[in-house]
Amino acid sequence: TMLRYSDPEKTILDFIYLTTQNGMQASRVVMDVSDWCERISKEKIKKYSKNYPKTVAVIAEEVIK
């Protein structure tokens, strides 16, 4: 049996996607997620964000600045 799990980068992108889908403003999402991004791979975020809507990628770029 394969056990699937999510790494921190995917979790952050999922959070961005879900919260924006529920109507949260991008600026609020950036504030909420920024603290989590101190120890993540910016390269992974950029790579993974290609599989999400453009709005998620834009917010993710703002978060990892």
PDB file of N, CA, C and O in Angstrom:
ATOM      1  N   THR A   1       0.837  -1.180   0.000  1.00  0.00           N
ATOM      2  CA  THR A   1       0.000   0.000   0.000  1.00  0.00           C
ATOM      3  C   THR A   1       0.882   1.245   0.000  1.00  0.00           C
ATOM      4  O   THR A   1       1.858   1.329   0.746  1.00  0.00           O
ATOM      5  N   MET A   2       0.529   2.200  -0.839  1.00  0.00           N
ATOM      6  CA  MET A   2       1.281   3.445  -0.890  1.00  0.00           C
ATOM      7  C   MET A   2       0.666   4.441   0.080  1.00  0.00           C
ATOM      8  O   MET A   2      -0.545   4.662   0.077  1.00  0.00           O
ATOM      9  N   LEU A   3       1.504   5.034   0.903  1.00  0.00           N
ATOM     10  CA  LEU A   3       1.057   6.050   1.844  1.00  0.00           C
ATOM     11  C   LEU A   3       1.391   7.418   1.259  1.00  0.00           C
ATOM     12  O   LEU A   3       2.559   7.726   1.021  1.00  0.00           O
ATOM     13  N   ARG A   4       0.392   8.217   1.035  1.00  0.00           N
ATOM     14  CA  ARG A   4       0.611   9.551   0.475  1.00  0.00           C
ATOM     15  C   ARG A   4       0.657  10.567   1.608  1.00  0.00           C
ATOM     16  O   ARG A   4      -0.056  10.450   2.605  1.00  0.00           O
ATOM     17  N   TYR A   5       1.488  11.537   1.433  1.00  0.00           N
ATOM     18  CA  TYR A   5       1.584  12.607   2.409  1.00  0.00           C
ATOM     19  C   TYR A   5       1.879  13.909   1.683  1.00  0.00           C
ATOM     20  O   TYR A   5       2.218  13.915   0.500  1.00  0.00           O
ATOM     21  N   SER A   6       1.747  14.981   2.391  1.00  0.00           N
ATOM     22  CA  SER A   6       1.973  16.291   1.799  1.00  0.00           C
ATOM     23  C   SER A   6       3.171  16.940   2.476  1.00  0.00           C
ATOM     24  O   SER A   6       3.295  16.915   3.701  1.00  0.00           O
ATOM     25  N   ASP A   7       4.045  17.516   1.672  1.00  0.00           N
ATOM     26  CA  ASP A   7       5.160  18.250   2.256  1.00  0.00           C
ATOM     27  C   ASP A   7       4.702  19.684   2.558  1.00  0.00           C
ATOM     28  O   ASP A   7       3.625  20.088   2.121  1.00  0.00           O
ATOM     29  N   PRO A   8       5.497  20.445   3.291  1.00  0.00           N
ATOM     30  CA  PRO A   8       5.068  21.802   3.677  1.00  0.00           C
ATOM     31  C   PRO A   8       4.723  22.699   2.485  1.00  0.00           C
ATOM     32  O   PRO A   8       3.791  23.499   2.559  1.00  0.00           O
ATOM     33  N   GLU A   9       5.461  22.567   1.407  1.00  0.00           N
ATOM     34  CA  GLU A   9       5.210  23.405   0.236  1.00  0.00           C
ATOM     35  C   GLU A   9       3.837  23.119  -0.372  1.00  0.00           C
ATOM     36  O   GLU A   9       3.108  24.047  -0.722  1.00  0.00           O
ATOM     37  N   LYS A  10       3.490  21.864  -0.497  1.00  0.00           N
ATOM     38  CA  LYS A  10       2.179  21.490  -1.047  1.00  0.00           C
ATOM     39  C   LYS A  10       1.063  21.923  -0.095  1.00  0.00           C
ATOM     40  O   LYS A  10       0.010  22.390  -0.529  1.00  0.00           O
ATOM     41  N   THR A  11       1.304  21.765   1.188  1.00  0.00           N
ATOM     42  CA  THR A  11       0.309  22.179   2.176  1.00  0.00           C
ATOM     43  C   THR A  11       0.022  23.677   2.068  1.00  0.00           C
ATOM     44  O   THR A  11      -1.134  24.096   2.135  1.00  0.00           O
ATOM     45  N   ILE A  12       1.056  24.470   1.902  1.00  0.00           N
ATOM     46  CA  ILE A  12       0.881  25.919   1.759  1.00  0.00           C
ATOM     47  C   ILE A  12       0.086  26.247   0.500  1.00  0.00           C
ATOM     48  O   ILE A  12      -0.822  27.077   0.538  1.00  0.00           O
ATOM     49  N   LEU A  13       0.419  25.605  -0.607  1.00  0.00           N
ATOM     50  CA  LEU A  13      -0.318  25.851  -1.853  1.00  0.00           C
ATOM     51  C   LEU A  13      -1.773  25.405  -1.738  1.00  0.00           C
ATOM     52  O   LEU A  13      -2.671  26.081  -2.241  1.00  0.00           O
ATOM     53  N   ASP A  14      -2.008  24.282  -1.087  1.00  0.00           N
ATOM     54  CA  ASP A  14      -3.389  23.830  -0.869  1.00  0.00           C
ATOM     55  C   ASP A  14      -4.156  24.839  -0.017  1.00  0.00           C
ATOM     56  O   ASP A  14      -5.313  25.151  -0.301  1.00  0.00           O
ATOM     57  N   PHE A  15      -3.502  25.345   1.028  1.00  0.00           N
ATOM     58  CA  PHE A  15      -4.139  26.338   1.889  1.00  0.00           C
ATOM     59  C   PHE A  15      -4.490  27.592   1.089  1.00  0.00           C
ATOM     60  O   PHE A  15      -5.599  28.116   1.203  1.00  0.00           O
ATOM     61  N   ILE A  16      -3.546  28.069   0.284  1.00  0.00           N
ATOM     62  CA  ILE A  16      -3.807  29.249  -0.552  1.00  0.00           C
ATOM     63  C   ILE A  16      -4.995  28.985  -1.470  1.00  0.00           C
ATOM     64  O   ILE A  16      -5.895  29.817  -1.582  1.00  0.00           O
ATOM     65  N   TYR A  17      -4.996  27.843  -2.116  1.00  0.00           N
ATOM     66  CA  TYR A  17      -6.083  27.503  -3.038  1.00  0.00           C
ATOM     67  C   TYR A  17      -7.432  27.463  -2.315  1.00  0.00           C
ATOM     68  O   TYR A  17      -8.396  28.092  -2.751  1.00  0.00           O
ATOM     69  N   LEU A  18      -7.488  26.728  -1.224  1.00  0.00           N
ATOM     70  CA  LEU A  18      -8.765  26.553  -0.524  1.00  0.00           C
ATOM     71  C   LEU A  18      -9.284  27.855   0.075  1.00  0.00           C
ATOM     72  O   LEU A  18     -10.480  28.135   0.004  1.00  0.00           O
ATOM     73  N   THR A  19      -8.406  28.643   0.659  1.00  0.00           N
ATOM     74  CA  THR A  19      -8.881  29.884   1.272  1.00  0.00           C
ATOM     75  C   THR A  19      -9.328  30.902   0.229  1.00  0.00           C
ATOM     76  O   THR A  19     -10.294  31.630   0.455  1.00  0.00           O
ATOM     77  N   THR A  20      -8.643  30.963  -0.901  1.00  0.00           N
ATOM     78  CA  THR A  20      -9.096  31.894  -1.939  1.00  0.00           C
ATOM     79  C   THR A  20     -10.394  31.408  -2.571  1.00  0.00           C
ATOM     80  O   THR A  20     -11.231  32.221  -2.963  1.00  0.00           O
ATOM     81  N   GLN A  21     -10.572  30.111  -2.676  1.00  0.00           N
ATOM     82  CA  GLN A  21     -11.831  29.570  -3.200  1.00  0.00           C
ATOM     83  C   GLN A  21     -12.998  29.895  -2.273  1.00  0.00           C
ATOM     84  O   GLN A  21     -14.142  30.008  -2.715  1.00  0.00           O
ATOM     85  N   ASN A  22     -12.698  30.044  -0.986  1.00  0.00           N
ATOM     86  CA  ASN A  22     -13.733  30.377  -0.009  1.00  0.00           C
ATOM     87  C   ASN A  22     -13.895  31.879   0.190  1.00  0.00           C
ATOM     88  O   ASN A  22     -14.611  32.313   1.093  1.00  0.00           O
ATOM     89  N   GLY A  23     -13.234  32.674  -0.647  1.00  0.00           N
ATOM     90  CA  GLY A  23     -13.458  34.112  -0.649  1.00  0.00           C
ATOM     91  C   GLY A  23     -12.500  34.958   0.161  1.00  0.00           C
ATOM     92  O   GLY A  23     -12.703  36.167   0.270  1.00  0.00           O
ATOM     93  N   MET A  24     -11.466  34.369   0.732  1.00  0.00           N
ATOM     94  CA  MET A  24     -10.521  35.169   1.501  1.00  0.00           C
ATOM     95  C   MET A  24      -9.696  36.043   0.553  1.00  0.00           C
ATOM     96  O   MET A  24      -9.266  35.591  -0.508  1.00  0.00           O
ATOM     97  N   GLN A  25      -9.487  37.279   0.944  1.00  0.00           N
ATOM     98  CA  GLN A  25      -8.703  38.219   0.151  1.00  0.00           C
ATOM     99  C   GLN A  25      -7.246  37.773   0.079  1.00  0.00           C
ATOM    100  O   GLN A  25      -6.707  37.234   1.046  1.00  0.00           O
ATOM    101  N   ALA A  26      -6.617  37.998  -1.063  1.00  0.00           N
ATOM    102  CA  ALA A  26      -5.226  37.587  -1.274  1.00  0.00           C
ATOM    103  C   ALA A  26      -4.294  38.188  -0.226  1.00  0.00           C
ATOM    104  O   ALA A  26      -3.385  37.510   0.253  1.00  0.00           O
ATOM    105  N   SER A  27      -4.508  39.444   0.132  1.00  0.00           N
ATOM    106  CA  SER A  27      -3.629  40.092   1.114  1.00  0.00           C
ATOM    107  C   SER A  27      -3.700  39.398   2.470  1.00  0.00           C
ATOM    108  O   SER A  27      -2.691  39.276   3.164  1.00  0.00           O
ATOM    109  N   ARG A  28      -4.875  38.950   2.838  1.00  0.00           N
ATOM    110  CA  ARG A  28      -5.039  38.226   4.108  1.00  0.00           C
ATOM    111  C   ARG A  28      -4.357  36.863   4.043  1.00  0.00           C
ATOM    112  O   ARG A  28      -3.729  36.435   5.012  1.00  0.00           O
ATOM    113  N   VAL A  29      -4.479  36.182   2.908  1.00  0.00           N
ATOM    114  CA  VAL A  29      -3.826  34.879   2.728  1.00  0.00           C
ATOM    115  C   VAL A  29      -2.314  35.039   2.857  1.00  0.00           C
ATOM    116  O   VAL A  29      -1.656  34.237   3.520  1.00  0.00           O
ATOM    117  N   VAL A  30      -1.767  36.072   2.226  1.00  0.00           N
ATOM    118  CA  VAL A  30      -0.322  36.323   2.300  1.00  0.00           C
ATOM    119  C   VAL A  30       0.093  36.524   3.753  1.00  0.00           C
ATOM    120  O   VAL A  30       1.101  35.966   4.188  1.00  0.00           O
ATOM    121  N   MET A  31      -0.663  37.308   4.505  1.00  0.00           N
ATOM    122  CA  MET A  31      -0.341  37.529   5.922  1.00  0.00           C
ATOM    123  C   MET A  31      -0.391  36.232   6.712  1.00  0.00           C
ATOM    124  O   MET A  31       0.496  35.963   7.523  1.00  0.00           O
ATOM    125  N   ASP A  32      -1.414  35.432   6.483  1.00  0.00           N
ATOM    126  CA  ASP A  32      -1.585  34.189   7.239  1.00  0.00           C
ATOM    127  C   ASP A  32      -0.495  33.170   6.935  1.00  0.00           C
ATOM    128  O   ASP A  32      -0.065  32.440   7.828  1.00  0.00           O
ATOM    129  N   VAL A  33      -0.050  33.114   5.702  1.00  0.00           N
ATOM    130  CA  VAL A  33       0.876  32.068   5.261  1.00  0.00           C
ATOM    131  C   VAL A  33       2.340  32.472   5.420  1.00  0.00           C
ATOM    132  O   VAL A  33       3.208  31.607   5.537  1.00  0.00           O
ATOM    133  N   SER A  34       2.620  33.748   5.424  1.00  0.00           N
ATOM    134  CA  SER A  34       4.010  34.217   5.439  1.00  0.00           C
ATOM    135  C   SER A  34       4.831  33.638   6.584  1.00  0.00           C
ATOM    136  O   SER A  34       5.997  33.292   6.392  1.00  0.00           O
ATOM    137  N   ASP A  35       4.250  33.529   7.754  1.00  0.00           N
ATOM    138  CA  ASP A  35       4.984  32.984   8.907  1.00  0.00           C
ATOM    139  C   ASP A  35       5.385  31.533   8.703  1.00  0.00           C
ATOM    140  O   ASP A  35       6.386  31.086   9.263  1.00  0.00           O
ATOM    141  N   TRP A  36       4.632  30.799   7.919  1.00  0.00           N
ATOM    142  CA  TRP A  36       4.925  29.377   7.696  1.00  0.00           C
ATOM    143  C   TRP A  36       6.065  29.171   6.706  1.00  0.00           C
ATOM    144  O   TRP A  36       6.595  28.065   6.593  1.00  0.00           O
ATOM    145  N   CYS A  37       6.439  30.203   6.003  1.00  0.00           N
ATOM    146  CA  CYS A  37       7.332  30.050   4.855  1.00  0.00           C
ATOM    147  C   CYS A  37       8.809  30.266   5.153  1.00  0.00           C
ATOM    148  O   CYS A  37       9.615  30.384   4.230  1.00  0.00           O
ATOM    149  N   GLU A  38       9.164  30.319   6.401  1.00  0.00           N
ATOM    150  CA  GLU A  38      10.561  30.575   6.744  1.00  0.00           C
ATOM    151  C   GLU A  38      11.480  29.420   6.368  1.00  0.00           C
ATOM    152  O   GLU A  38      12.635  29.641   6.006  1.00  0.00           O
ATOM    153  N   ARG A  39      10.983  28.203   6.450  1.00  0.00           N
ATOM    154  CA  ARG A  39      11.845  27.039   6.223  1.00  0.00           C
ATOM    155  C   ARG A  39      11.391  26.176   5.052  1.00  0.00           C
ATOM    156  O   ARG A  39      11.576  24.959   5.066  1.00  0.00           O
ATOM    157  N   ILE A  40      10.808  26.792   4.057  1.00  0.00           N
ATOM    158  CA  ILE A  40      10.344  26.015   2.907  1.00  0.00           C
ATOM    159  C   ILE A  40      11.267  26.217   1.715  1.00  0.00           C
ATOM    160  O   ILE A  40      12.085  27.136   1.689  1.00  0.00           O
ATOM    161  N   SER A  41      11.121  25.358   0.753  1.00  0.00           N
ATOM    162  CA  SER A  41      11.903  25.452  -0.476  1.00  0.00           C
ATOM    163  C   SER A  41      11.160  26.334  -1.483  1.00  0.00           C
ATOM    164  O   SER A  41      10.072  25.992  -1.947  1.00  0.00           O
ATOM    165  N   LYS A  42      11.764  27.456  -1.805  1.00  0.00           N
ATOM    166  CA  LYS A  42      11.157  28.346  -2.802  1.00  0.00           C
ATOM    167  C   LYS A  42      11.080  27.663  -4.163  1.00  0.00           C
ATOM    168  O   LYS A  42      10.146  27.892  -4.932  1.00  0.00           O
ATOM    169  N   GLU A  43      12.065  26.830  -4.449  1.00  0.00           N
ATOM    170  CA  GLU A  43      12.075  26.107  -5.722  1.00  0.00           C
ATOM    171  C   GLU A  43      10.888  25.143  -5.815  1.00  0.00           C
ATOM    172  O   GLU A  43      10.244  25.044  -6.860  1.00  0.00           O
ATOM    173  N   LYS A  44      10.605  24.437  -4.721  1.00  0.00           N
ATOM    174  CA  LYS A  44       9.458  23.518  -4.724  1.00  0.00           C
ATOM    175  C   LYS A  44       8.147  24.278  -4.892  1.00  0.00           C
ATOM    176  O   LYS A  44       7.269  23.859  -5.646  1.00  0.00           O
ATOM    177  N   ILE A  45       8.023  25.399  -4.183  1.00  0.00           N
ATOM    178  CA  ILE A  45       6.801  26.204  -4.304  1.00  0.00           C
ATOM    179  C   ILE A  45       6.590  26.612  -5.759  1.00  0.00           C
ATOM    180  O   ILE A  45       5.486  26.486  -6.290  1.00  0.00           O
ATOM    181  N   LYS A  46       7.641  27.096  -6.397  1.00  0.00           N
ATOM    182  CA  LYS A  46       7.528  27.520  -7.798  1.00  0.00           C
ATOM    183  C   LYS A  46       7.172  26.342  -8.699  1.00  0.00           C
ATOM    184  O   LYS A  46       6.327  26.465  -9.585  1.00  0.00           O
ATOM    185  N   LYS A  47       7.815  25.212  -8.471  1.00  0.00           N
ATOM    186  CA  LYS A  47       7.555  24.014  -9.282  1.00  0.00           C
ATOM    187  C   LYS A  47       6.119  23.523  -9.085  1.00  0.00           C
ATOM    188  O   LYS A  47       5.402  23.286 -10.057  1.00  0.00           O
ATOM    189  N   TYR A  48       5.708  23.373  -7.841  1.00  0.00           N
ATOM    190  CA  TYR A  48       4.370  22.858  -7.546  1.00  0.00           C
ATOM    191  C   TYR A  48       3.276  23.819  -7.995  1.00  0.00           C
ATOM    192  O   TYR A  48       2.206  23.383  -8.420  1.00  0.00           O
ATOM    193  N   SER A  49       3.534  25.125  -7.905  1.00  0.00           N
ATOM    194  CA  SER A  49       2.478  26.094  -8.207  1.00  0.00           C
ATOM    195  C   SER A  49       2.046  26.055  -9.672  1.00  0.00           C
ATOM    196  O   SER A  49       0.987  26.577 -10.020  1.00  0.00           O
ATOM    197  N   LYS A  50       2.854  25.445 -10.522  1.00  0.00           N
ATOM    198  CA  LYS A  50       2.479  25.300 -11.934  1.00  0.00           C
ATOM    199  C   LYS A  50       1.266  24.388 -12.112  1.00  0.00           C
ATOM    200  O   LYS A  50       0.614  24.410 -13.155  1.00  0.00           O
ATOM    201  N   ASN A  51       0.968  23.583 -11.083  1.00  0.00           N
ATOM    202  CA  ASN A  51      -0.175  22.670 -11.138  1.00  0.00           C
ATOM    203  C   ASN A  51      -1.430  23.254 -10.496  1.00  0.00           C
ATOM    204  O   ASN A  51      -2.424  22.549 -10.318  1.00  0.00           O
ATOM    205  N   TYR A  52      -1.388  24.521 -10.154  1.00  0.00           N
ATOM    206  CA  TYR A  52      -2.511  25.206  -9.518  1.00  0.00           C
ATOM    207  C   TYR A  52      -2.976  26.332 -10.435  1.00  0.00           C
ATOM    208  O   TYR A  52      -2.276  26.692 -11.381  1.00  0.00           O
ATOM    209  N   PRO A  53      -4.158  26.890 -10.158  1.00  0.00           N
ATOM    210  CA  PRO A  53      -4.603  28.053 -10.932  1.00  0.00           C
ATOM    211  C   PRO A  53      -3.605  29.206 -10.808  1.00  0.00           C
ATOM    212  O   PRO A  53      -2.876  29.306  -9.821  1.00  0.00           O
ATOM    213  N   LYS A  54      -3.583  30.057 -11.801  1.00  0.00           N
ATOM    214  CA  LYS A  54      -2.645  31.184 -11.839  1.00  0.00           C
ATOM    215  C   LYS A  54      -2.755  32.059 -10.592  1.00  0.00           C
ATOM    216  O   LYS A  54      -1.748  32.579 -10.112  1.00  0.00           O
ATOM    217  N   THR A  55      -3.952  32.224 -10.074  1.00  0.00           N
ATOM    218  CA  THR A  55      -4.126  33.059  -8.881  1.00  0.00           C
ATOM    219  C   THR A  55      -3.332  32.515  -7.700  1.00  0.00           C
ATOM    220  O   THR A  55      -2.780  33.286  -6.915  1.00  0.00           O
ATOM    221  N   VAL A  56      -3.273  31.201  -7.570  1.00  0.00           N
ATOM    222  CA  VAL A  56      -2.503  30.581  -6.485  1.00  0.00           C
ATOM    223  C   VAL A  56      -1.017  30.841  -6.688  1.00  0.00           C
ATOM    224  O   VAL A  56      -0.304  31.163  -5.737  1.00  0.00           O
ATOM    225  N   ALA A  57      -0.552  30.702  -7.916  1.00  0.00           N
ATOM    226  CA  ALA A  57       0.865  30.945  -8.213  1.00  0.00           C
ATOM    227  C   ALA A  57       1.252  32.388  -7.908  1.00  0.00           C
ATOM    228  O   ALA A  57       2.336  32.643  -7.385  1.00  0.00           O
ATOM    229  N   VAL A  58       0.378  33.326  -8.231  1.00  0.00           N
ATOM    230  CA  VAL A  58       0.656  34.742  -7.973  1.00  0.00           C
ATOM    231  C   VAL A  58       0.762  34.997  -6.470  1.00  0.00           C
ATOM    232  O   VAL A  58       1.682  35.682  -6.022  1.00  0.00           O
ATOM    233  N   ILE A  59      -0.155  34.460  -5.703  1.00  0.00           N
ATOM    234  CA  ILE A  59      -0.117  34.630  -4.248  1.00  0.00           C
ATOM    235  C   ILE A  59       1.111  33.938  -3.663  1.00  0.00           C
ATOM    236  O   ILE A  59       1.760  34.481  -2.769  1.00  0.00           O
ATOM    237  N   ALA A  60       1.429  32.764  -4.153  1.00  0.00           N
ATOM    238  CA  ALA A  60       2.603  32.035  -3.669  1.00  0.00           C
ATOM    239  C   ALA A  60       3.877  32.837  -3.918  1.00  0.00           C
ATOM    240  O   ALA A  60       4.760  32.879  -3.062  1.00  0.00           O
ATOM    241  N   GLU A  61       3.976  33.466  -5.073  1.00  0.00           N
ATOM    242  CA  GLU A  61       5.144  34.311  -5.369  1.00  0.00           C
ATOM    243  C   GLU A  61       5.253  35.451  -4.364  1.00  0.00           C
ATOM    244  O   GLU A  61       6.349  35.787  -3.915  1.00  0.00           O
ATOM    245  N   GLU A  62       4.133  36.035  -4.018  1.00  0.00           N
ATOM    246  CA  GLU A  62       4.123  37.124  -3.037  1.00  0.00           C
ATOM    247  C   GLU A  62       4.577  36.618  -1.664  1.00  0.00           C
ATOM    248  O   GLU A  62       5.294  37.313  -0.944  1.00  0.00           O
ATOM    249  N   VAL A  63       4.161  35.433  -1.322  1.00  0.00           N
ATOM    250  CA  VAL A  63       4.496  34.854  -0.017  1.00  0.00           C
ATOM    251  C   VAL A  63       5.987  34.567   0.114  1.00  0.00           C
ATOM    252  O   VAL A  63       6.560  34.770   1.184  1.00  0.00           O
ATOM    253  N   ILE A  64       6.617  34.102  -0.947  1.00  0.00           N
ATOM    254  CA  ILE A  64       8.019  33.682  -0.841  1.00  0.00           C
ATOM    255  C   ILE A  64       9.018  34.794  -1.143  1.00  0.00           C
ATOM    256  O   ILE A  64      10.221  34.539  -1.182  1.00  0.00           O
ATOM    257  N   LYS A  65       8.554  36.002  -1.353  1.00  0.00           N
ATOM    258  CA  LYS A  65       9.462  37.134  -1.617  1.00  0.00           C
ATOM    259  C   LYS A  65      10.396  37.352  -0.454  1.00  0.00           C
ATOM    260  O   LYS A  65      11.229  38.257  -0.493  1.00  0.00           O
TER     261      LYS A  65
END
